[in-house]
Amino acid sequence: MFAVTKSIKFQNKLAKEAIINALKNKSSAMFNEGMILRCFVDVTENSIEIFHVFKNKEYVNKARSSWTNQFWQDIREMGGTVSGLEGACEVEYSSKINLEEFSKIT
């Protein structure tokens, strides 16, 4: 599996909410392109951490080629700061996991 994290600091709370909504509007496409999991971490009123898990790096490259590189550049042009890390990852989960607590995207 392959993980991609993004740290984003916005000019204000409204910009943060708009970007989160835009990302959520792309959820179906991203899950169809190989994303397995995405987690939004609300750090402050105007910043978030986003953690993505993909099946492998090929799926990350496919998602990037379709739209994400331009998306992050647009955020920077609006005055936001975007940084990120990525790499191979190993995912563990509890046998007690309750998938009803997650938002399922189809």
N, C-alpha and C positions, 0 to 999 in steps of 0.2 A: 504494500500500500504506500501511498505518497501523500504527505501533508503539506498544506500551504497555509501560512498564517498572514494576516494583514492587520496592521495597527493603523488606525485612521483617527486623526484629530481634525475636527471641523471648525469652521468659523463660529458656528452657533448651533443651538439645539435643533432649530428648524432644518438646517442643512443636513444634520445627522439623521433626522427622521426621514427626510426625502431620499437620502442615499440608501438607507436600510430598506425602505419600501421599493426602491428601484431594484435592489438586489433580490428581494423576495419575489418581485415580478419575473425575474429570470430563473427562479428556482427550478421549475419544471424542465427547462432546457438544460440546466446544469446537471440535474439528476439524470436526465436522459443521456448526457455526455459523459457519465461515469463518476460524478460526485456521489459519495456514499453518505456523507454526514457534513452538516455545517452548523456551527455554534456561534451565536452572537453574544459577546461578553460586554455588558454595559459598564464601562470603566468609570466614566464621569459624564456629566451632562452633555459634553460636546466631544466625547471620544469613545471609540469602541475597538475591541479586538475581535477578529473573525477567524475562526479555525475551520479549515476545510479538510476533509479526508476524501481522497480519490482512490480508485482501484489501482492505478499505477500512473507513472509520469506521462505516459502517452495520452491519457485522458486529460491531464492538466494542460498539455500542449494543445489538444483539440479545443478545449474550452477557451484558452487564451486566443487562439487564432480566430475564433468566431466573434469575440467582442470584449473580453476583459481588459486587455492592455489599454485600449482606448478609454474604457470606463475609468480606470485608475488615473490616467492622464487628465481626463476631464475633471476629476475631483481636485487634482493639483492645480489646475487652471482656475478653479473656483476658490483657491486660497486654502484648501485643505492640505494636510501632510499625510503621505502614505508611505509606510515602510512594511517590509515583510521578510519572512524566512520560509524556506521550504526544504524538504528532504524526505528520504525514505522513512517510513514510520511503522511501528508495530502497534496494533490496537488490542487492548485487553478490555474485557467487559465482564460484569458480574452475572452469575447465573440467576441472580435475583432481579435482573433488569425488567422493568415494566414498560414495554413499548407504547402503552397507552399514554404515558407521560410525555411523549414526543409528538411533534407535528409531522404527520406523514404527508409527503409531497408525491403526487402521482403524475 
